[in-house]
Each structure stands twice: as C-alpha cells, then as structure tokens.
Amino acid sequence: MIVLIVRTEIKEGAEAECIRIFHEVTEATRKEPGCLQYIIHQSMQNSAVFVFYEQYVDQAAVDAHRASPHFARYRTSIEAYLVSRSPEYFVPIG
C-alpha cells in the first residue's frame, strides 16, 4: 500500500469553488480500482488550506490515478487558485 498526503493551499476567497473542484476529483478517484481511500480535509485554522489523504494498493495505482482524465481536469481547474502544493509519499511499517 502507498499513502499520499498532499498539503494544498489555495487563494483566500476561492474556498467554495475549490471545494466544488475537490468533490469532482474525489468522486471520480474513489471509483478507480486501485484507490483504497481518498479523503480531503480542510484546516480549522486556515480555510484556504487542505490536506488530501490518499491510499492506493501500489505504485501502479498511483500512476494510473495521475494519468487519469479526471486528474488532468483537476490539475487544470485548480491551477488558477493554487498557492502551494506539497505531496509526500508514505508506506506502512509493521
């Protein structure tokens, strides 16, 4: 299993539009055969900060997600609102 945690900050005031975009990519991603979990969290301290928690069965599933049409649409849609994005990959231990 591979876990991906992505901290994303968007421009203030764009929260509602970005949440709409996040819902679209979430719905499509959860249907991917290699996706185990895909959950987006919004910061309680800063409403413009989101954390994506993603679980995939393996690297091939991550690659398939990143190559999907819905991910490409997401990246294009979110680009105008993006301040920063920092992905980090994890594997379970024990």
C-alpha positions as a Markdown table, in Angstrom:
| # | Residue | x | y | z |
|---|---|---|---|---|
| 1 | Met | 0.0 | 0.0 | 0.0 |
| 2 | Ile | 1.1 | 3.6 | -0.7 |
| 3 | Val | -0.2 | 6.6 | 1.1 |
| 4 | Leu | 0.0 | 10.0 | -0.4 |
| 5 | Ile | -0.6 | 13.1 | 1.8 |
| 6 | Val | -0.8 | 16.4 | -0.1 |
| 7 | Arg | -0.9 | 19.7 | 1.6 |
| 8 | Thr | -2.6 | 22.2 | -0.7 |
| 9 | Glu | -3.0 | 25.9 | -0.1 |
| 10 | Ile | -5.4 | 27.9 | -2.3 |
| 11 | Lys | -6.0 | 31.7 | -2.7 |
| 12 | Glu | -8.2 | 33.1 | 0.0 |
| 13 | Gly | -11.8 | 33.6 | -1.1 |
| 14 | Ala | -11.6 | 30.7 | -3.6 |
| 15 | Glu | -12.7 | 28.0 | -1.0 |
| 16 | Ala | -16.2 | 27.4 | -2.3 |
| 17 | Glu | -15.0 | 27.0 | -5.9 |
| 18 | Cys | -12.1 | 24.7 | -4.9 |
| 19 | Ile | -14.3 | 22.6 | -2.7 |
| 20 | Arg | -16.6 | 22.0 | -5.8 |
| 21 | Ile | -13.5 | 21.0 | -7.8 |
| 22 | Phe | -12.3 | 18.8 | -5.0 |
| 23 | His | -15.7 | 17.0 | -4.9 |
| 24 | Glu | -15.5 | 16.3 | -8.6 |
| 25 | Val | -12.0 | 14.7 | -8.4 |
| 26 | Thr | -12.9 | 12.8 | -5.2 |
| 27 | Glu | -16.0 | 11.2 | -6.8 |
| 28 | Ala | -14.0 | 10.0 | -9.8 |
| 29 | Thr | -10.9 | 8.9 | -7.9 |
| 30 | Arg | -12.9 | 6.8 | -5.4 |
| 31 | Lys | -14.1 | 4.7 | -8.4 |
| 32 | Glu | -10.5 | 3.9 | -9.5 |
| 33 | Pro | -9.8 | 0.2 | -9.0 |
| 34 | Gly | -6.5 | 0.8 | -7.2 |
| 35 | Cys | -7.8 | 3.5 | -4.8 |
| 36 | Leu | -8.4 | 2.4 | -1.3 |
| 37 | Gln | -9.2 | 5.8 | 0.3 |
| 38 | Tyr | -9.4 | 9.4 | -1.0 |
| 39 | Ile | -10.3 | 12.0 | 1.7 |
| 40 | Ile | -9.9 | 15.7 | 1.6 |
| 41 | His | -9.7 | 17.7 | 4.9 |
| 42 | Gln | -10.0 | 21.4 | 5.4 |
| 43 | Ser | -7.9 | 23.2 | 8.1 |
| 44 | Met | -9.8 | 24.5 | 11.1 |
| 45 | Gln | -7.3 | 27.3 | 11.5 |
| 46 | Asn | -7.0 | 28.4 | 7.8 |
| 47 | Ser | -9.9 | 27.7 | 5.5 |
| 48 | Ala | -7.6 | 28.1 | 2.5 |
| 49 | Val | -5.5 | 25.0 | 3.5 |
| 50 | Phe | -6.5 | 21.5 | 2.6 |
| 51 | Val | -4.9 | 18.1 | 3.1 |
| 52 | Phe | -5.5 | 15.2 | 0.8 |
| 53 | Tyr | -5.2 | 11.7 | 2.3 |
| 54 | Glu | -4.9 | 9.1 | -0.4 |
| 55 | Gln | -4.4 | 5.3 | -0.2 |
| 56 | Tyr | -3.6 | 3.2 | -3.2 |
| 57 | Val | -2.9 | -0.5 | -3.5 |
| 58 | Asp | 0.5 | 0.0 | -5.2 |
| 59 | Gln | 2.6 | 2.4 | -7.3 |
| 60 | Ala | 0.8 | 1.3 | -10.5 |
| 61 | Ala | -2.5 | 2.5 | -9.0 |
| 62 | Val | -0.8 | 5.9 | -8.1 |
| 63 | Asp | 0.5 | 6.1 | -11.7 |
| 64 | Ala | -3.0 | 5.3 | -13.1 |
| 65 | His | -4.5 | 8.0 | -11.0 |
| 66 | Arg | -2.0 | 10.6 | -12.1 |
| 67 | Ala | -2.6 | 9.6 | -15.7 |
| 68 | Ser | -6.4 | 9.7 | -15.5 |
| 69 | Pro | -8.5 | 12.2 | -17.4 |
| 70 | His | -10.2 | 13.4 | -14.2 |
| 71 | Phe | -6.9 | 14.1 | -12.6 |
| 72 | Ala | -5.8 | 16.1 | -15.6 |
| 73 | Arg | -9.0 | 18.1 | -15.4 |
| 74 | Tyr | -8.5 | 18.7 | -11.7 |
| 75 | Arg | -5.0 | 20.0 | -12.3 |
| 76 | Thr | -6.1 | 22.4 | -15.0 |
| 77 | Ser | -9.1 | 23.6 | -12.9 |
| 78 | Ile | -7.2 | 24.1 | -9.7 |
| 79 | Glu | -4.2 | 25.8 | -11.2 |
| 80 | Ala | -5.6 | 29.4 | -11.1 |
| 81 | Tyr | -6.4 | 29.1 | -7.4 |
| 82 | Leu | -3.2 | 27.3 | -6.2 |
| 83 | Val | -0.8 | 28.9 | -3.8 |
| 84 | Ser | 1.2 | 25.8 | -2.9 |
| 85 | Arg | 1.1 | 22.1 | -3.1 |
| 86 | Ser | 3.4 | 19.7 | -1.3 |
| 87 | Pro | 2.9 | 15.9 | -1.8 |
| 88 | Glu | 4.6 | 13.3 | 0.4 |
| 89 | Tyr | 4.5 | 9.6 | -0.1 |
| 90 | Phe | 4.4 | 7.0 | 2.7 |
| 91 | Val | 4.4 | 3.3 | 3.1 |
| 92 | Pro | 3.1 | 1.4 | 6.2 |
| 93 | Ile | 5.6 | -0.1 | 8.6 |
| 94 | Gly | 4.9 | -3.1 | 10.8 |
